[in-house]
Amino acid sequence: MAKRIIWGAGYFQASESADFADAVKVEYSTGQLHFQQVCNDYENINHSIRRIFKGWRPIINITLLNANFNTSYGLDTFNILKLLGIINNAKQQGKGIYIRPRYDNSINVDTFTFYCELTSDINIQDGDNASSFQKLDLEFRGINLLQTIPLGASNPQGQGWIREDGKQYIDQNGNIYNLVF
């Protein structure tokens, strides 16, 4: 029996527009999502600390693979280059990027979208000495605070999983690929 995954399961999507009309998707990706508390702390005259909660800031860590599994004819490469173009445009225009860290287009699935800025450097790494694949780790920070932590879970029938540790990819046919970094 398949499990439902909190905050969803699926692949990474990014877009310059909220409607995702120009979206880039990278199917060979893993996404980590966490929410950072934002508070103002004050010390009063009695030296007691008062904390005023402001909201939750989404922090999204993504690992993208340029692996070209299943003879995808460079689709991973094209999508990662398209993402880099979106990042360039956002930085030049002083705008954010709409991010879906774990997009799943299945029915009855909660997919979260966050308006973010890139906070990490760009460093594409070769996966092994033969350069059979590449890896790119990115971190995005939500621009807007959320007042509540999102609630939701994935469709338990989902396919195309990368293990949380990023060591294996399982495609839609159930084939398992070992990823060596």
Secondary structure, DSSP 8 states (H G I E B T S, - for coil): -----BT--SEEEEESSTT-TT-EEESSEEEEEEEEEEEEEEE-TTS-EEEEEEEEEEEEEEEEEE--GGG-TTHHHHHHHHHHHHHHHHHHHT--EEEEEEE--STT-----EEEEE-S---EEESSTT---EEEEEEEEESS-BSS----B--TT---EE-TTSSEEE-TT--EEE---
